[in-house]
Amino acid sequence: MIISRPTSPWVGVLGSLLYGVQAVAAIQLDIRSTDSIKKAASTVAYGMMSYYHGNETGMPVGLLPDPYYWWEAGAMFGQMVEYWHLTGDKTYNDVVTKGLLAQIETTEDFMPQNQTRTEGNDDQAFWAFAAMSAAELKFPDPPPDQPSWLALAQAVFNEQAHRWDTQHCGGGLRWQIFAWNKGYDYKNSISNGGFFQLAARLARYTGNQTYADWADKSWDWMIDIKLMTPDYRVYDGANIDKNCSAPSELQWTYNVGTMLMGAANMYNFTDGDPKWRSRTEGLLNASQLFFPQSLGGDIMQEIACEPQKSCNNDQPSFKAYLSRWMAATTQIAPFSEGYVMKKLRASAQGAAKQCSGPPNGGTTCGRTWNTAVWDGKLGVGEEMSALSVIQNLLIQKVAPPVTLKKGGTSKSNPEAGTGPVNPTPIDPVLTRKVTTGDRAGAGILTAIVLAVLLGSTWWISF
């Protein structure tokens, strides 16, 4: 969950200034034409990647500029891995590889030391998703002296499994990794759903039952704690101070999306277990919430913020993830194709029409896909969501994700992320309550330091 992060003023100001400018063009999209889809995707990909400056001299590699947080760069690179797979366009491959590898640290995981003020379990998961997609889609392997894409995803899984917290709410991951970050007392669906998805994808790719067991465990926990309802509505999260007994009922596209992606992978891993088919179908049915009948029933909308015009900098990208995970579901759970593609086609047409803002020659993407009039919104998230839904119209024309037994080349390292250099999430000293004794000790220490300083000042004055 990232809803507490404020919207950057400069994005809003720029959009407001341009809103009244008449668009001179828009992205033309013929959903029946592969060439048209690829051309439209190329245009949006260029618009999105124009926000990234990590390939320029002196700029930080792997990071987006303010106001974008670390996690969204990982999501963007994951999007571009899929862009390459769906379109065959290699233009950005080198930039994507360097960006991903720049954030792995010496511990060979996605735990960069300069991101401890913002990195949550959900943030780390999005980088793991990018690495997992690179393994599944056979994106060009990293140089031999670097960990494999699969090993990077395995490292994140191992670290997050180590963080599974049974002391509060009977299990689950906290939103934040570090105790000093706001949200450490919150267990949210995107962190736990992200862990579930990662476990399920690793189970399918490697064939290792341990990952599947963790997927089962995290699914059951989310049901038990009522973060997911019997009719598969996925709520935002819950505070641990109430033992997670009062979940926030906000619903976001990427929460149902991450559970869908995990369930579809488990369906595939279990060779079509009826249990996982039922769950996949249930989540698809629950996703209808984000295709309101007021918009015709097939155009995607972020219902928790779009109608209210209250989306922050993070939330405009959420539709990208539901789009990509719905599309991927059609390849590993083929019974979903009819339902999914109908919605992706309608949403892609709407997104292309909304990509009519004055910047970039009248092809800048907004966020409201039910109108052809640009809504004045612009940013990485808007571009990413439009790119995802457009490029995934090609999903049935490309090979499905591979596995280690069927075409996979990314090398496995089940021990990744478990070494002695693996950072511990918290020091107990940081979270224990301050006692009267602590205050007294601090007072005595302060008095001693003050006396020393006064003595030094007296000596210096002579």
C-alpha positions as CSV (number, residue, x, y, z in Angstrom):
1,M,0.0,0.0,0.0
2,I,1.4,3.4,-1.0
3,I,-1.7,5.6,-0.5
4,S,-0.1,7.8,2.2
5,R,2.5,9.3,-0.2
6,P,1.6,12.8,-1.4
7,T,1.0,13.9,-4.9
8,S,3.9,16.0,-6.2
9,P,2.9,19.6,-6.9
10,W,5.0,20.0,-10.0
11,V,3.2,17.1,-11.8
12,G,-0.2,18.7,-11.0
13,V,0.9,22.1,-12.0
14,L,2.4,21.0,-15.3
15,G,-0.8,19.0,-16.1
16,S,-3.0,22.0,-15.3
17,L,-1.0,24.3,-17.5
18,L,-1.2,22.0,-20.4
19,Y,-4.8,20.9,-19.8
20,G,-6.3,23.8,-21.8
21,V,-4.0,23.3,-24.7
22,Q,-5.8,21.6,-27.7
23,A,-4.3,18.2,-28.5
24,V,-3.0,18.0,-32.1
25,A,-2.8,14.2,-32.3
26,A,-3.5,11.0,-30.5
27,I,-2.3,7.5,-30.7
28,Q,-4.0,5.6,-33.5
29,L,-4.8,2.0,-32.6
30,D,-6.3,-0.8,-34.7
31,I,-6.8,-3.6,-32.2
32,R,-7.0,-6.1,-35.2
33,S,-3.6,-5.1,-36.5
34,T,-0.4,-6.4,-35.0
35,D,1.6,-3.7,-36.7
36,S,-0.8,-1.0,-35.3
37,I,-0.5,-2.4,-31.8
38,K,3.3,-2.5,-32.0
39,K,3.4,1.1,-33.3
40,A,1.2,2.3,-30.6
41,A,3.1,0.5,-27.9
42,S,6.4,1.9,-29.3
43,T,5.0,5.4,-29.0
44,V,3.9,5.0,-25.4
45,A,7.1,3.1,-24.5
46,Y,9.1,6.1,-25.7
47,G,6.9,8.5,-23.7
48,M,7.4,6.4,-20.5
49,M,11.1,6.0,-20.9
50,S,11.6,9.7,-21.5
51,Y,11.1,10.1,-17.8
52,Y,14.1,7.9,-17.1
53,H,17.6,9.6,-17.1
54,G,19.7,6.8,-15.7
55,N,21.3,6.2,-19.1
56,E,22.6,9.8,-19.1
57,T,26.1,10.8,-17.9
58,G,26.2,11.6,-14.2
59,M,22.6,10.4,-13.5
60,P,21.8,7.6,-11.0
61,V,21.3,4.3,-12.8
62,G,18.2,2.4,-12.1
63,L,16.2,5.2,-10.5
64,L,13.5,7.5,-11.6
65,P,13.7,11.2,-10.7
66,D,11.5,12.8,-8.0
67,P,8.7,12.5,-7.3
68,Y,8.8,8.8,-8.2
69,Y,9.8,6.2,-5.5
70,W,12.3,3.4,-6.0
71,W,9.7,0.7,-6.4
72,E,8.2,2.3,-9.5
73,A,11.5,2.1,-11.4
74,G,11.5,-1.7,-10.8
75,A,7.9,-1.9,-12.1
76,M,8.9,0.2,-15.1
77,F,11.8,-2.1,-16.0
78,G,9.5,-5.1,-15.6
79,Q,7.2,-3.5,-18.0
80,M,10.0,-3.1,-20.5
81,V,11.1,-6.7,-20.2
82,E,7.5,-7.6,-21.2
83,Y,7.5,-4.9,-23.9
84,W,10.5,-6.6,-25.5
85,H,8.9,-10.0,-25.3
86,L,5.6,-8.8,-26.8
87,T,6.9,-6.6,-29.6
88,G,10.4,-7.9,-30.3
89,D,11.8,-4.4,-30.0
90,K,15.3,-4.6,-28.5
91,T,15.8,-0.8,-28.3
92,Y,15.7,-0.6,-24.5
93,N,17.2,-3.9,-23.5
94,D,20.6,-2.6,-22.5
95,V,19.1,0.2,-20.5
96,V,16.8,-2.2,-18.7
97,T,19.5,-4.7,-17.9
98,K,21.8,-2.0,-16.5
99,G,19.0,-0.5,-14.5
100,L,18.0,-3.8,-12.9
101,L,21.5,-4.8,-12.0
102,A,22.4,-1.4,-10.6
103,Q,20.0,-2.0,-7.7
104,I,21.1,-5.4,-6.5
105,E,23.9,-4.4,-4.0
106,T,26.7,-6.7,-3.0
107,T,24.2,-9.0,-1.3
108,E,22.9,-10.0,-4.7
109,D,19.4,-9.0,-3.9
110,F,17.2,-5.9,-4.3
111,M,18.1,-4.2,-1.0
112,P,20.1,-1.1,-1.9
113,Q,21.4,0.7,1.2
114,N,20.3,4.1,-0.1
115,Q,16.6,3.1,-0.1
116,T,16.1,2.1,3.5
117,R,13.9,5.2,4.1
118,T,11.3,4.0,1.6
119,E,11.7,0.3,0.8
120,G,8.9,-1.9,1.8
121,N,8.2,-5.5,1.2
122,D,5.9,-4.6,-1.7
123,D,8.5,-2.3,-3.2
124,Q,11.1,-5.1,-3.2
125,A,8.5,-7.5,-4.7
126,F,8.1,-5.3,-7.8
127,W,11.9,-5.6,-8.5
128,A,11.6,-9.4,-8.0
129,F,8.7,-9.5,-10.4
130,A,10.9,-7.8,-13.0
131,A,13.6,-10.4,-12.5
132,M,11.1,-13.2,-12.5
133,S,9.6,-12.0,-15.8
134,A,13.1,-11.8,-17.2
135,A,13.7,-15.5,-16.3
136,E,10.3,-16.6,-17.5
137,L,10.4,-14.7,-20.8
138,K,14.1,-15.5,-21.6
139,F,15.2,-11.9,-21.5
140,P,18.9,-11.8,-22.3
141,D,20.9,-13.1,-19.3
142,P,23.0,-10.8,-17.2
143,P,26.8,-10.9,-17.6
144,P,28.5,-14.0,-16.2
145,D,29.8,-12.2,-13.1
146,Q,26.3,-11.2,-12.1
147,P,23.6,-13.3,-10.4
148,S,20.9,-14.8,-12.7
149,W,17.5,-13.3,-13.0
150,L,16.0,-16.3,-11.3
151,A,18.5,-16.1,-8.4
152,L,17.6,-12.5,-7.8
153,A,13.9,-13.4,-7.5
154,Q,14.8,-16.3,-5.3
155,A,16.8,-14.0,-3.0
156,V,13.8,-11.8,-2.5
157,F,11.6,-14.7,-1.8
158,N,14.0,-16.1,0.8
159,E,14.4,-12.7,2.5
160,Q,10.6,-12.2,2.7
161,A,10.0,-15.7,4.0
162,H,12.5,-14.9,6.8
163,R,10.4,-11.8,7.6
164,W,7.1,-13.8,8.0
165,D,5.8,-12.5,11.3
166,T,3.9,-14.9,13.5
167,Q,4.0,-12.6,16.5
168,H,1.3,-10.4,15.1
169,C,-1.9,-11.5,13.4
170,G,-0.8,-15.1,13.2
171,G,1.6,-14.5,10.2
172,G,2.0,-12.4,7.2
173,L,4.4,-9.7,6.1
174,R,4.4,-6.2,7.4
175,W,4.2,-3.5,4.8
176,Q,7.5,-2.0,5.7
177,I,10.8,-3.8,6.2
178,F,12.4,-1.3,8.6
179,A,10.9,-0.3,11.9
180,W,11.6,3.4,11.4
181,N,9.3,3.7,8.3
182,K,5.7,4.7,8.5
183,G,3.5,1.6,7.9
184,Y,5.7,-0.9,9.8
185,D,2.6,-1.6,11.9
186,Y,0.5,-2.4,8.9
187,K,0.1,-5.7,7.0
188,N,-1.1,-5.0,3.5
189,S,-2.4,-7.1,0.6
190,I,0.1,-5.9,-2.0
191,S,3.1,-7.1,0.2
192,N,1.5,-10.4,1.1
193,G,-0.1,-10.8,-2.3
194,G,3.2,-10.0,-3.9
195,F,4.9,-12.7,-1.8
196,F,2.1,-15.2,-2.7
197,Q,2.6,-14.4,-6.4
198,L,6.4,-14.7,-6.2
199,A,6.1,-18.0,-4.5
200,A,3.6,-19.3,-7.0
201,R,5.7,-18.2,-10.0
202,L,8.8,-19.7,-8.5
203,A,7.0,-23.0,-7.9
204,R,5.9,-23.1,-11.5
205,Y,9.3,-22.2,-12.9
206,T,11.4,-24.4,-10.7
207,G,9.0,-27.2,-9.9
208,N,10.1,-26.9,-6.2
209,Q,7.2,-27.8,-3.9
210,T,8.6,-25.6,-1.1
211,Y,7.6,-22.5,-3.0
212,A,4.1,-24.0,-3.6
213,D,3.8,-24.7,0.2
214,W,4.5,-21.0,0.9
215,A,2.0,-19.9,-1.7
216,D,-0.6,-22.1,0.0
217,K,0.3,-20.7,3.4
218,S,0.2,-17.1,2.4
219,W,-3.2,-17.6,0.6
220,D,-4.7,-19.3,3.6
221,W,-3.4,-16.5,5.9
222,M,-5.0,-13.8,3.8
223,I,-8.3,-15.6,3.9
224,D,-8.1,-16.3,7.7
225,I,-7.2,-12.7,8.4
226,K,-10.0,-11.5,6.1
227,L,-7.8,-9.5,3.8
228,M,-9.6,-11.5,1.1
229,T,-13.3,-12.2,1.3
230,P,-15.1,-15.4,0.4
231,D,-16.1,-13.7,-2.9
232,Y,-12.5,-12.8,-3.6
233,R,-12.6,-9.1,-2.9
234,V,-9.1,-8.1,-1.8
235,Y,-8.9,-5.4,0.8
236,D,-6.0,-3.0,1.3
237,G,-4.6,-4.1,4.7
238,A,-4.9,-4.1,8.4
239,N,-3.1,-2.7,11.5
240,I,-1.4,-5.1,13.8
241,D,-2.4,-3.2,16.9
242,K,-5.9,-4.6,16.5
243,N,-4.5,-8.0,15.5
244,C,-5.5,-7.3,11.9
245,S,-9.2,-7.6,12.9
246,A,-10.4,-4.4,11.2
247,P,-9.0,-4.3,7.6
248,S,-9.3,-1.3,5.5
249,E,-11.8,-2.1,2.8
250,L,-10.2,0.0,0.1
251,Q,-9.8,-2.0,-3.1
252,W,-7.1,-1.4,-5.7
253,T,-6.6,-3.0,-9.1
254,Y,-3.1,-4.3,-8.3
255,N,-4.3,-6.2,-5.2
256,V,-6.8,-8.4,-7.1
257,G,-4.2,-8.6,-9.9
258,T,-1.4,-10.0,-7.8
259,M,-3.7,-12.6,-6.3
260,L,-4.9,-13.5,-9.8
261,M,-1.4,-13.9,-11.1
262,G,-0.5,-16.2,-8.2
263,A,-3.6,-18.3,-8.4
264,A,-3.2,-18.8,-12.2
265,N,0.4,-19.9,-11.7
266,M,-0.7,-22.4,-9.0
267,Y,-3.4,-23.7,-11.3
268,N,-0.7,-24.3,-13.9
269,F,1.8,-25.7,-11.4
270,T,-0.8,-28.2,-10.1
271,D,-1.8,-29.3,-13.7
272,G,-5.2,-27.8,-13.4
273,D,-6.3,-28.5,-9.8
274,P,-10.0,-27.6,-9.6
275,K,-9.3,-25.7,-6.4
276,W,-7.0,-23.3,-8.1
277,R,-9.3,-23.0,-11.2
278,S,-12.1,-22.0,-8.9
279,R,-9.9,-19.5,-7.2
280,T,-8.7,-18.0,-10.4
281,E,-12.2,-17.7,-11.7
282,G,-13.3,-16.1,-8.5
283,L,-10.6,-13.5,-8.7
284,L,-11.5,-12.8,-12.4
285,N,-15.1,-12.3,-11.3
286,A,-14.0,-10.0,-8.5
287,S,-12.0,-7.9,-11.0
288,Q,-15.3,-6.8,-12.6
289,L,-15.4,-4.2,-9.9
290,F,-12.7,-2.3,-11.8
291,F,-14.7,-2.4,-15.0
292,P,-17.7,-0.4,-13.9
293,Q,-21.0,-0.8,-15.7
294,S,-21.2,3.0,-15.8
295,L,-18.3,2.9,-18.3
296,G,-19.8,0.0,-20.3
297,G,-18.5,-2.9,-18.2
298,D,-15.2,-3.4,-20.0
299,I,-13.1,-0.2,-19.5
300,M,-10.7,-0.4,-16.5
301,Q,-10.9,2.3,-13.8
302,E,-9.0,2.8,-10.5
303,I,-12.3,3.1,-8.6
304,A,-10.7,4.2,-5.3
305,C,-9.2,7.4,-6.7
306,E,-10.0,8.1,-10.3
307,P,-13.6,9.2,-10.0
308,Q,-12.7,11.4,-7.0
309,K,-9.6,12.8,-8.8
310,S,-7.6,12.0,-5.8
311,C,-4.9,9.6,-7.1
312,N,-1.4,10.2,-5.9
313,N,1.9,9.7,-7.9
314,D,1.9,5.9,-7.4
315,Q,-1.7,5.0,-8.0
316,P,-1.9,5.9,-11.8
317,S,0.4,2.9,-12.5
318,F,-1.7,0.3,-10.7
319,K,-3.8,-0.4,-13.8
320,A,-0.6,-1.5,-15.5
321,Y,-0.3,-4.4,-13.2
322,L,-3.8,-5.7,-13.4
323,S,-3.5,-5.5,-17.2
324,R,-0.3,-7.4,-17.4
325,W,-1.4,-10.1,-14.8
326,M,-4.8,-10.6,-16.5
327,A,-3.0,-11.0,-19.8
328,A,-0.4,-13.5,-18.4
329,T,-3.3,-15.4,-16.9
330,T,-4.6,-16.2,-20.3
331,Q,-1.4,-18.1,-21.2
332,I,-1.2,-20.3,-18.1
333,A,-4.9,-20.6,-17.4
334,P,-6.3,-20.5,-20.9
335,F,-10.0,-20.8,-19.8
336,S,-9.7,-17.1,-18.9
337,E,-9.0,-15.8,-22.4
338,G,-12.5,-14.8,-23.5
339,Y,-13.2,-12.8,-20.3
340,V,-9.8,-11.1,-20.2
341,M,-9.3,-10.2,-23.8
342,K,-12.7,-8.6,-24.2
343,K,-11.8,-6.2,-21.4
344,L,-8.2,-5.6,-22.5
345,R,-9.4,-4.7,-26.0
346,A,-11.9,-2.2,-24.8
347,S,-9.5,-0.7,-22.2
348,A,-6.7,-0.5,-24.8
349,Q,-8.9,1.4,-27.2
350,G,-9.8,3.8,-24.4
351,A,-6.2,4.3,-23.3
352,A,-5.0,5.0,-26.8
353,K,-7.7,7.7,-27.2
354,Q,-6.7,9.2,-23.9
355,C,-3.1,9.4,-25.1
356,S,-3.7,12.8,-26.7
357,G,-2.1,15.3,-24.4
358,P,0.0,18.1,-26.0
359,P,3.4,17.0,-24.9
360,N,5.3,14.5,-27.1
361,G,3.4,15.6,-30.2
362,G,0.0,15.1,-28.8
363,T,0.5,11.5,-27.6
364,T,1.0,12.0,-23.8
365,C,-1.2,9.6,-21.9
366,G,-3.8,10.6,-19.3
367,R,-5.5,8.2,-16.9
368,T,-9.3,8.3,-17.6
369,W,-9.8,5.7,-20.4
370,N,-13.5,6.4,-20.8
371,T,-13.0,9.7,-22.6
372,A,-11.0,10.7,-25.7
373,V,-10.4,14.2,-24.2
374,W,-7.1,14.3,-22.4
375,D,-7.7,14.8,-18.7
376,G,-4.6,16.9,-18.0
377,K,-2.8,14.1,-16.1
378,L,0.6,12.9,-17.0
379,G,3.5,10.9,-15.6
380,V,5.2,7.6,-15.5
381,G,2.2,5.8,-14.1
382,E,-0.2,7.1,-16.8
383,E,2.3,6.0,-19.5
384,M,2.9,2.6,-17.9
385,S,-0.8,1.8,-17.6
386,A,-1.5,2.7,-21.2
387,L,1.5,0.8,-22.4
388,S,0.6,-2.3,-20.5
389,V,-2.9,-2.6,-21.7
390,I,-2.0,-1.8,-25.3
391,Q,1.0,-4.1,-25.6
392,N,-0.8,-7.0,-24.0
393,L,-3.2,-7.2,-26.9
394,L,-0.3,-9.2,-28.4
395,I,-0.2,-11.8,-25.6
396,Q,-1.7,-14.6,-27.7
397,K,0.9,-14.1,-30.4
398,V,3.9,-14.8,-28.2
399,A,5.3,-17.9,-26.4
400,P,4.0,-18.5,-22.8
401,P,6.4,-18.2,-19.8
402,V,9.0,-21.0,-19.8
403,T,10.1,-23.2,-16.9
404,L,13.4,-24.8,-16.0
405,K,12.2,-28.0,-17.5
406,K,10.7,-26.4,-20.6
407,G,13.1,-23.9,-22.2
408,G,14.3,-21.9,-19.2
409,T,17.9,-20.9,-19.1
410,S,18.2,-18.7,-16.0
411,K,20.2,-20.6,-13.4
412,S,18.6,-21.5,-10.0
413,N,20.2,-20.6,-6.7
414,P,17.8,-21.7,-3.9
415,E,20.2,-20.3,-1.3
416,A,20.2,-16.8,-2.6
417,G,19.4,-14.2,0.0
418,T,20.1,-16.5,2.9
419,G,23.8,-15.7,3.5
420,P,25.4,-14.1,6.6
421,V,25.4,-10.7,4.9
422,N,21.6,-10.8,4.5
423,P,20.4,-7.7,6.3
424,T,18.3,-8.1,9.4
425,P,15.1,-6.2,9.1
426,I,15.1,-4.7,12.6
427,D,17.2,-4.2,15.7
428,P,15.0,-4.8,18.8
429,V,16.5,-1.7,20.4
430,L,14.8,0.3,17.7
431,T,11.3,-0.9,18.6
432,R,11.2,-1.5,22.4
433,K,9.4,1.0,24.6
434,V,11.4,3.7,26.4
435,T,11.3,3.1,30.1
436,T,11.7,5.4,33.1
437,G,15.1,3.9,33.6
438,D,16.0,4.8,30.1
439,R,14.9,8.4,30.7
440,A,16.9,8.6,33.9
441,G,20.0,7.2,32.3
442,A,19.6,9.6,29.4
443,G,19.3,12.5,31.9
444,I,22.5,11.4,33.8
445,L,24.4,11.1,30.5
446,T,23.2,14.5,29.4
447,A,24.4,16.1,32.7
448,I,27.8,14.5,32.3
449,V,28.2,15.6,28.7
450,L,27.1,19.1,29.7
451,A,29.6,19.3,32.5
452,V,32.4,18.2,30.2
453,L,31.4,20.8,27.6
454,L,31.2,23.6,30.2
455,G,34.7,22.6,31.5
456,S,36.1,22.6,28.0
457,T,34.6,26.1,27.4
458,W,36.1,27.4,30.7
459,W,39.5,26.1,29.7
460,I,39.3,27.5,26.2
461,S,38.5,31.0,27.6
462,F,41.9,31.3,29.3
